[in-house]
Amino acid sequence: MIPLHKPYISGDELAYVTDAIESAELSGNGKYTNLCQEYFRDHYGFHTSLLTTSCTTALEMAALLSEIGPGDEVIVPSFTFVSSVNPFLMRGASIVFADSETQTPNIDPQSILKLITKKTKVIIVVHYAGIACDMDAIMKIAQDQNILVIEDAAHAQGAKHNQTYLGSLGALGTYSFHPTKNITSGEGGLLIVNDEKFQHRAELLWEKGTNRKNFLLGEVNKYEWWDIGSSFYPSELNAAFLWGQLSHVDKVNNRRMDLWKVYAEELSNIPGIEVPNIPKYANHNAHLFYLKAENNNLRNHLIAELKKEGISAAFHYLALHESPFWKTKGHSQLTEAMNWQHCIIRLPLFYSMTEDELDLVIASVRKIMKG
Ligand SMILES: Cc1ncc(COP(=O)(O)O)c(C=O)c1O
């Protein structure tokens, strides 16, 4: 089978992990954690970023920092992964699901506008496939109404809105380094703190609610409990692994982009399927390649037939407002989110994909569409 994805391995990881083991610095917030965070500061301009154990825990930190609680409403796209929502639900917020755009699976600013009430405190945006949401429109809505924007940029490492890295436009942003992402640390994530007012508190929460950072810097002679917090940062082993990937990230994203472009060119103008529609402001990172089939039957047929050819294809996501957990809780009609749920199909895309594999997938999709 040609898999849907394969994690990228640079070959440098083992040396850094071995170094971490030999230095006996195994817990978190050490040399490799700092190296990774400095990388994002120097290359992406992220003033403060904190490595986390996952994108999910980075979003849990974002929920704590936004001081969300009962009575507050959070607008979030229905077409996303559960981790965009759970952290806010865990804090007692009311979740309000928004619809997707017609042209992309991203949250539709017009849908946001219709859902805002006096209780709206946070808007979560998800840059699906690393394709930027319409951030000019969303930031304007949020600024006009004094609402916090949090970017779930789980897919979007290295992708930009015009020339600005995704994750750095809202007050807070998050990345994922899960093995399905362009680069990985096994499990891992990043919290990007853009609004300075959150910086100090973010550092406390990250250190389990203590001022250990000031202690390590020699600013205080003991560290104390100042806030709530949790064990949010990864071990140095994961950070060392990520460090073994970071210096290769441009090479990885460029190779993925080459593959992505061939797909987009070769599969355009086929009746019944559409290639991704990339807005002008979106400089994406080729995180995944998807097609939109004209209906659910065709999408399912494509997945089944590709499987017979030895090709893994998948759908992703299931709209959350229709999930077993949510569907009895009430929501408005979200036509586009359902459309994407029914019609999207993802094709294999990974760094080590060969030209032969790419050709086979393209030829198979063409053959099935002809049939
Ligand atoms: C949009 C989105 N947010 C959050 C996550 C969670 O990421 P992680 O597995 O790093 O916690 C995912 C996972 O793929 C995701 O797709």
The ligand as a Tripos MOL2 file, in Angstrom:
@<TRIPOS>MOLECULE
LIG
   16    16     1     0     0
SMALL
NO_CHARGES

@<TRIPOS>ATOM
      1 C1         -6.8220   21.1150   13.8340 C.3       1 LIG1
      2 C2         -6.1380   20.2690   14.8640 C.ar      1 LIG1
      3 N1         -5.9560   20.7690   16.0800 N.ar      1 LIG1
      4 C3         -5.3280   20.0680   17.0440 C.ar      1 LIG1
      5 C4         -4.8410   18.8070   16.7980 C.ar      1 LIG1
      6 C5         -4.1770   18.0390   17.9000 C.3       1 LIG1
      7 O1         -2.8010   17.9140   17.6940 O.3       1 LIG1
      8 P1         -1.9310   16.9810   18.6570 P.3       1 LIG1
      9 O2         -2.0860   15.5800   18.1860 O.co2     1 LIG1
     10 O3         -0.5190   17.4940   18.5020 O.co2     1 LIG1
     11 O4         -2.4360   17.2000   20.0400 O.co2     1 LIG1
     12 C6         -5.0050   18.2420   15.5340 C.ar      1 LIG1
     13 C7         -4.4760   16.9040   15.2440 C.2       1 LIG1
     14 O5         -4.1800   16.5530   14.1440 O.2       1 LIG1
     15 C8         -5.6740   18.9830   14.5410 C.ar      1 LIG1
     16 O6         -5.8920   18.4700   13.3130 O.3       1 LIG1
@<TRIPOS>BOND
     1     1     2 1
     2     2     3 ar
     3     2    15 ar
     4     3     4 ar
     5     4     5 ar
     6     5     6 1
     7     5    12 ar
     8     6     7 1
     9     7     8 1
    10     8     9 2
    11     8    10 1
    12     8    11 1
    13    12    13 1
    14    12    15 ar
    15    13    14 2
    16    15    16 1
@<TRIPOS>SUBSTRUCTURE
     1 LIG1         1 GROUP 0 **** ****
